[in-house]
Amino acid sequence: MTRQEIEEKVRDFLIEDLEIDEERIADDARLKEDMGIDSLDFVDIVVIVERNFGFKIKPEDMTKVKTLRDFCDFIENKMQL
C-alpha cells in the first residue's frame, strides 16, 4: 500500500466514521487539539485501523503520535513490517 493510499484511507475514516470536518484535516493538524479526537475516538480508531490496515494498535504505540502526519507515518511503518 502506498503512502497516498494510506493517507486517503485515514482521511476517509476521519471524515466518515469520526465525523471530523474536512477543513480541520491537515498533515500538521494535532489529533487532539486541532481535530478534537478524544479518548473515545481513539477506541474507534483502533477498530478502524485493524479493519482497514490489518494490524492492532496498543495504547502505548500512540504515545508519540501527535499529528496526522505522525499517525500516517506510524501506519506506514507498521505496514512495512
Biotite code that builds the C-alpha atoms (Angstrom):
import biotite.structure as struc

atoms = struc.array([
    struc.Atom([0.000, 0.000, 0.000], chain_id="A", res_id=1, res_name="MET", atom_name="CA", element="C"),
    struc.Atom([1.397, 3.396, -0.960], chain_id="A", res_id=2, res_name="THR", atom_name="CA", element="C"),
    struc.Atom([1.678, 6.410, 1.315], chain_id="A", res_id=3, res_name="ARG", atom_name="CA", element="C"),
    struc.Atom([-1.014, 8.138, -0.734], chain_id="A", res_id=4, res_name="GLN", atom_name="CA", element="C"),
    struc.Atom([-3.403, 5.201, -0.261], chain_id="A", res_id=5, res_name="GLU", atom_name="CA", element="C"),
    struc.Atom([-2.758, 5.242, 3.486], chain_id="A", res_id=6, res_name="ILE", atom_name="CA", element="C"),
    struc.Atom([-3.447, 8.990, 3.663], chain_id="A", res_id=7, res_name="GLU", atom_name="CA", element="C"),
    struc.Atom([-6.658, 8.612, 1.635], chain_id="A", res_id=8, res_name="GLU", atom_name="CA", element="C"),
    struc.Atom([-7.965, 5.803, 3.868], chain_id="A", res_id=9, res_name="LYS", atom_name="CA", element="C"),
    struc.Atom([-7.126, 7.756, 7.013], chain_id="A", res_id=10, res_name="VAL", atom_name="CA", element="C"),
    struc.Atom([-8.751, 10.907, 5.650], chain_id="A", res_id=11, res_name="ARG", atom_name="CA", element="C"),
    struc.Atom([-11.868, 8.946, 4.638], chain_id="A", res_id=12, res_name="ASP", atom_name="CA", element="C"),
    struc.Atom([-12.382, 7.344, 8.037], chain_id="A", res_id=13, res_name="PHE", atom_name="CA", element="C"),
    struc.Atom([-11.724, 10.608, 9.867], chain_id="A", res_id=14, res_name="LEU", atom_name="CA", element="C"),
    struc.Atom([-14.471, 12.258, 7.834], chain_id="A", res_id=15, res_name="ILE", atom_name="CA", element="C"),
    struc.Atom([-16.937, 9.385, 7.594], chain_id="A", res_id=16, res_name="GLU", atom_name="CA", element="C"),
    struc.Atom([-16.508, 7.442, 10.830], chain_id="A", res_id=17, res_name="ASP", atom_name="CA", element="C"),
    struc.Atom([-15.337, 10.136, 13.259], chain_id="A", res_id=18, res_name="LEU", atom_name="CA", element="C"),
    struc.Atom([-17.256, 12.961, 11.544], chain_id="A", res_id=19, res_name="GLU", atom_name="CA", element="C"),
    struc.Atom([-14.343, 15.396, 11.558], chain_id="A", res_id=20, res_name="ILE", atom_name="CA", element="C"),
    struc.Atom([-14.802, 18.417, 9.303], chain_id="A", res_id=21, res_name="ASP", atom_name="CA", element="C"),
    struc.Atom([-12.627, 18.129, 6.218], chain_id="A", res_id=22, res_name="GLU", atom_name="CA", element="C"),
    struc.Atom([-11.258, 21.655, 6.770], chain_id="A", res_id=23, res_name="GLU", atom_name="CA", element="C"),
    struc.Atom([-9.720, 20.530, 10.060], chain_id="A", res_id=24, res_name="ARG", atom_name="CA", element="C"),
    struc.Atom([-7.744, 17.708, 8.441], chain_id="A", res_id=25, res_name="ILE", atom_name="CA", element="C"),
    struc.Atom([-4.174, 18.683, 7.557], chain_id="A", res_id=26, res_name="ALA", atom_name="CA", element="C"),
    struc.Atom([-0.810, 16.913, 7.813], chain_id="A", res_id=27, res_name="ASP", atom_name="CA", element="C"),
    struc.Atom([0.344, 19.108, 10.676], chain_id="A", res_id=28, res_name="ASP", atom_name="CA", element="C"),
    struc.Atom([-3.023, 19.104, 12.471], chain_id="A", res_id=29, res_name="ALA", atom_name="CA", element="C"),
    struc.Atom([-2.746, 17.808, 16.019], chain_id="A", res_id=30, res_name="ARG", atom_name="CA", element="C"),
    struc.Atom([-5.117, 14.912, 16.606], chain_id="A", res_id=31, res_name="LEU", atom_name="CA", element="C"),
    struc.Atom([-6.445, 16.058, 19.980], chain_id="A", res_id=32, res_name="LYS", atom_name="CA", element="C"),
    struc.Atom([-6.085, 19.815, 19.941], chain_id="A", res_id=33, res_name="GLU", atom_name="CA", element="C"),
    struc.Atom([-6.858, 20.640, 16.288], chain_id="A", res_id=34, res_name="ASP", atom_name="CA", element="C"),
    struc.Atom([-9.133, 17.806, 15.196], chain_id="A", res_id=35, res_name="MET", atom_name="CA", element="C"),
    struc.Atom([-10.858, 17.214, 18.529], chain_id="A", res_id=36, res_name="GLY", atom_name="CA", element="C"),
    struc.Atom([-10.132, 13.482, 18.698], chain_id="A", res_id=37, res_name="ILE", atom_name="CA", element="C"),
    struc.Atom([-10.792, 12.293, 22.241], chain_id="A", res_id=38, res_name="ASP", atom_name="CA", element="C"),
    struc.Atom([-10.161, 9.038, 24.098], chain_id="A", res_id=39, res_name="SER", atom_name="CA", element="C"),
    struc.Atom([-13.426, 7.501, 22.876], chain_id="A", res_id=40, res_name="LEU", atom_name="CA", element="C"),
    struc.Atom([-12.448, 8.322, 19.296], chain_id="A", res_id=41, res_name="ASP", atom_name="CA", element="C"),
    struc.Atom([-9.127, 6.556, 19.843], chain_id="A", res_id=42, res_name="PHE", atom_name="CA", element="C"),
    struc.Atom([-11.053, 3.380, 20.732], chain_id="A", res_id=43, res_name="VAL", atom_name="CA", element="C"),
    struc.Atom([-12.839, 3.681, 17.383], chain_id="A", res_id=44, res_name="ASP", atom_name="CA", element="C"),
    struc.Atom([-9.533, 4.345, 15.621], chain_id="A", res_id=45, res_name="ILE", atom_name="CA", element="C"),
    struc.Atom([-8.100, 1.079, 16.970], chain_id="A", res_id=46, res_name="VAL", atom_name="CA", element="C"),
    struc.Atom([-11.004, -0.863, 15.442], chain_id="A", res_id=47, res_name="VAL", atom_name="CA", element="C"),
    struc.Atom([-10.904, 1.093, 12.164], chain_id="A", res_id=48, res_name="ILE", atom_name="CA", element="C"),
    struc.Atom([-7.138, 0.659, 11.728], chain_id="A", res_id=49, res_name="VAL", atom_name="CA", element="C"),
    struc.Atom([-7.416, -3.069, 12.349], chain_id="A", res_id=50, res_name="GLU", atom_name="CA", element="C"),
    struc.Atom([-10.220, -3.338, 9.791], chain_id="A", res_id=51, res_name="ARG", atom_name="CA", element="C"),
    struc.Atom([-8.524, -1.174, 7.146], chain_id="A", res_id=52, res_name="ASN", atom_name="CA", element="C"),
    struc.Atom([-4.857, -1.972, 7.613], chain_id="A", res_id=53, res_name="PHE", atom_name="CA", element="C"),
    struc.Atom([-4.803, -5.415, 9.248], chain_id="A", res_id=54, res_name="GLY", atom_name="CA", element="C"),
    struc.Atom([-2.875, -4.749, 12.450], chain_id="A", res_id=55, res_name="PHE", atom_name="CA", element="C"),
    struc.Atom([-3.724, -3.864, 16.042], chain_id="A", res_id=56, res_name="LYS", atom_name="CA", element="C"),
    struc.Atom([-2.699, -0.703, 17.850], chain_id="A", res_id=57, res_name="ILE", atom_name="CA", element="C"),
    struc.Atom([-1.701, -0.805, 21.503], chain_id="A", res_id=58, res_name="LYS", atom_name="CA", element="C"),
    struc.Atom([-2.274, 2.360, 23.546], chain_id="A", res_id=59, res_name="PRO", atom_name="CA", element="C"),
    struc.Atom([1.461, 2.692, 24.164], chain_id="A", res_id=60, res_name="GLU", atom_name="CA", element="C"),
    struc.Atom([2.036, 2.700, 20.381], chain_id="A", res_id=61, res_name="ASP", atom_name="CA", element="C"),
    struc.Atom([0.210, 6.006, 20.150], chain_id="A", res_id=62, res_name="MET", atom_name="CA", element="C"),
    struc.Atom([2.206, 7.942, 22.770], chain_id="A", res_id=63, res_name="THR", atom_name="CA", element="C"),
    struc.Atom([4.455, 9.636, 20.194], chain_id="A", res_id=64, res_name="LYS", atom_name="CA", element="C"),
    struc.Atom([1.660, 10.208, 17.666], chain_id="A", res_id=65, res_name="VAL", atom_name="CA", element="C"),
    struc.Atom([0.657, 13.848, 17.914], chain_id="A", res_id=66, res_name="LYS", atom_name="CA", element="C"),
    struc.Atom([-0.221, 14.973, 14.368], chain_id="A", res_id=67, res_name="THR", atom_name="CA", element="C"),
    struc.Atom([-1.961, 13.471, 11.386], chain_id="A", res_id=68, res_name="LEU", atom_name="CA", element="C"),
    struc.Atom([1.432, 13.132, 9.688], chain_id="A", res_id=69, res_name="ARG", atom_name="CA", element="C"),
    struc.Atom([2.729, 11.188, 12.722], chain_id="A", res_id=70, res_name="ASP", atom_name="CA", element="C"),
    struc.Atom([-0.296, 8.913, 12.523], chain_id="A", res_id=71, res_name="PHE", atom_name="CA", element="C"),
    struc.Atom([0.201, 8.202, 8.811], chain_id="A", res_id=72, res_name="CYS", atom_name="CA", element="C"),
    struc.Atom([3.934, 7.634, 9.442], chain_id="A", res_id=73, res_name="ASP", atom_name="CA", element="C"),
    struc.Atom([3.029, 5.179, 12.193], chain_id="A", res_id=74, res_name="PHE", atom_name="CA", element="C"),
    struc.Atom([0.676, 3.242, 9.896], chain_id="A", res_id=75, res_name="ILE", atom_name="CA", element="C"),
    struc.Atom([3.175, 3.275, 7.038], chain_id="A", res_id=76, res_name="GLU", atom_name="CA", element="C"),
    struc.Atom([5.923, 1.906, 9.313], chain_id="A", res_id=77, res_name="ASN", atom_name="CA", element="C"),
    struc.Atom([3.657, -0.845, 10.654], chain_id="A", res_id=78, res_name="LYS", atom_name="CA", element="C"),
    struc.Atom([2.651, -1.831, 7.119], chain_id="A", res_id=79, res_name="MET", atom_name="CA", element="C"),
    struc.Atom([6.323, -2.310, 6.163], chain_id="A", res_id=80, res_name="GLN", atom_name="CA", element="C"),
    struc.Atom([6.973, -4.817, 8.975], chain_id="A", res_id=81, res_name="LEU", atom_name="CA", element="C"),
])
